[in-house]
Amino acid sequence: MYSKFLKRILDIIFSLGGLLIVSPLLLLISMLIIADSRGPIFFLQERVGKKKRLFKIYKFRTMVNGADLIGPLSTSINDSRITPIGKFLRRFSLDELPQLLNVLKGDMSLIGYRPGTLKGYSESFLASNIFDTRPGITGLAQVTGRSSLTSGEKRELELKYASNITFIGDLRIIFLTFIKVVFARSAY
């Protein structure tokens, strides 16, 4: 019952409320990005969602414009493509705030697996049951190790979450996400 119905209602309530509360911050961040470097405010990328449906994920742009043309898809702590304001946004996960729009639209949930690009998934992972659920802004992998986990470790945790979605588990992940963001652990 929770994962099928109540979770979506809570996603709508919290994403709408969150957008209203942080709207001044969203405006400030947008102005800082414009002042910091040339390029769009938002980074949009096609990701894989529920039922393997592709959607555009919204994030604040934290890298120089065209970063995907001058370096690898993954980033590291000292990636020279990350803008000065981008470092701050990534450290406190503020670049993820526009994903509240994805949650409101139904592309994502507040809690779930982190959506990847289609070419970032193996055939066996694409065949898993994880795509019966919505991807999330945060999830078990983010609160367990975030950037310090290998891709395989993240996928195992995401599969574990998808097989056992509970209200109490989601509350725990929200609490742990708050702790990770406040103390900016393993983010870059």
Long-range contacts (C-beta under 8 A, 24 or more apart in sequence): 2-165, 2-166, 2-167, 3-133, 3-165, 3-166, 6-167, 7-109, 7-165, 7-167, 7-170, 8-106, 8-109, 10-110, 11-103, 11-104, 11-109, 11-110, 11-134, 12-103, 12-104, 14-103, 14-110, 15-100, 15-101, 15-103, 15-104, 15-110, 16-104, 18-100, 19-100, 19-101, 19-104, 22-97, 22-100, 25-94, 25-97, 26-97, 26-98, 29-60, 29-85, 29-89, 29-94, 29-97, 30-60, 32-85, 33-60, 33-61, 33-83, 33-85, 35-85, 36-83, 36-84, 36-85, 36-86, 37-64, 37-65, 37-83, 37-85, 38-65, 39-64, 39-65, 39-66, 40-65, 42-98, 43-95, 45-117, 46-117, 46-118, 47-115, 47-116, 47-117, 47-135, 48-115, 48-116, 48-117, 48-118, 48-121, 48-126, 48-131, 48-135, 49-107, 49-108, 49-115, 49-131, 49-134, 49-135, 50-131, 50-132, 50-133, 50-134, 50-135, 51-131, 51-132, 52-126, 52-131, 54-118, 55-102, 55-107, 55-108, 55-115, 56-107, 57-99, 57-102, 57-107, 57-108, 57-115, 58-98, 58-99, 58-101, 58-102, 59-95, 59-96, 59-98, 59-99, 60-89, 60-94, 60-95, 60-97, 60-98, 61-86, 61-95, 62-86, 62-87, 62-89, 62-90, 62-95, 73-117, 73-120, 75-188, 76-188, 77-188, 79-188, 82-188, 87-188, 90-187, 90-188, 91-184, 91-187, 91-188, 92-181, 92-184, 92-187, 93-180, 93-181, 93-187, 96-137, 99-137, 100-137, 102-137, 103-137, 106-134, 107-134, 107-135, 108-134, 108-135, 108-136, 108-137, 109-133, 109-134, 109-135, 109-136, 109-137, 110-136, 110-137, 110-138, 110-170, 110-174, 111-136, 111-137, 111-138, 111-139, 111-161, 111-170, 111-173, 111-174, 112-136, 112-139, 112-161, 112-162, 113-139, 113-141, 113-158, 113-161, 113-162, 114-139, 114-141, 114-142, 114-154, 114-158, 125-155, 128-159, 128-162, 129-159, 129-162, 129-163, 130-158, 130-159, 130-162, 132-162, 133-162, 133-165, 138-173, 138-174, 138-177, 139-173, 140-173, 142-173, 142-177, 142-180, 143-173, 143-176, 143-177, 143-180, 145-186, 146-180, 146-185, 146-186, 146-187, 147-186, 147-187, 147-188, 148-186
